[in-house]
Amino acid sequence: MINYIHLVLIIVAASVAYVWIFRIDNIIKEFKQFGLSNLTRTFVGAIKIALATLLIVGIWHPLFITIPAILMGLLMIAAQYFHFKIKNPFIKHLPSFVLLILCFFLTLASLNII
């Protein structure tokens, strides 16, 4: 089970880092569509990168998994809300939905529920 948790930690952290570092042009476009400010975008990006870093630290220190996973999940719920708000097609909802499910898994696994 530990190997699956580590794999999911890496997937979530790498996905967030990839999107917020290498695909920032898409993020800028989405936040404009959502009607959110540049300050909000910068704040969300900084939080997501910090949480992704903490999730990677969780590989060696499991105490760093639960809270970052919950907070990342909440950010994914917010992403879902904004995708619904502007009536994006389901394919646009899918990445944040998958990450939400993975964060839910990490939260349960870190609490030894599964």
N, C-alpha and C positions, 0 to 999 in steps of 0.2 A: 504494500500500500504506500509505503514511503516513496518508492520510485515514481508512482503515479502523482503523488503530491508534488514532488520536485519537478516533474515534467510539466504539470499544470502551472506551477509557479513561474517556470521559465517561459511557457507559452504566453501567459498573461503579461508578464513584464516585457518580453520581447515585442509583443504585438503593440502594446502601448508606446514603447520607446520608438518602434519603427514608424508608427503613424504620426507621433508628435515631433519626431526629429526629421525623418526623411520625406514625409508626406504632408508637411505643414501647409503647402498650398491648398490641399483639399480641406484642411481644418479651417483655414482662413475663409474659404468659400462657404463652408457649412455654417460657420458662426455668423457670417453676414446673412445667410438665408434664415437663420434662427432669430435674427434681429438682436444679437448680443454684441456687446462692445469689445473692443480690442483688449481693454483691461480685464474683462471677464475671461476672454480667451487665454490671455497670458496667465492669469491666476489658475484657471482650470488646468492648463498645460503644466505649470509648475507643480501643482498638487499631484497630477497623474504621474509625472516623472518621479517625484519623491516617493509616492506609494509603490510604483514599480520597483524602485531601488530597495525599498523596505521588504518587498516580497522576495527579491533575490537574497537579501540578507537572511530571510526566513529559512533558506535551505540549511544554513548553519546554526541559526538561532530560531527555533520554531515559535518562540514567544512573539516574534515579529510578523506572524502570518495573520492572526485573527482580525485585528483592528484595520490593517491596510486592506485586507480582503473585503471587509464590510464597507469601508469607505469607498473603495474602488467600485464595489457593487452599487452603492448609492449613486455614484457618478454615472454608472451605466443605466440606471433607472432614469436619471435626468436626461441622458442622451435619448432613451426611448421616448420619453415625454416630448422632447423637442422634435424628434422625427415624426411622431404622431401629430403634433401641433401644425407642422407645415405640410402634412399629408404626403410624406415621402413614400415611395413604393417599398414593399417588404424587404427587398434586397438591400436597401439602405439601412434598414433596422437590424439586419442579420449580424453584422460584426459586434455591435454593442450588446445584442441579445446573447450571443454565444459567450462573450466575456462575462456577462451577468451570470449566466449559468455556471461558468467556471469559478467565478468569485463565490457563488453560493456553495459549490463543492468545497472550495478551500476553507470557507468558514466552518462548514460542518466537519470537515476532516480535522481542522485544527482544534476543534472542541471535542474531538474523539466521539462524534455522534455516528459517523459511518466508519 
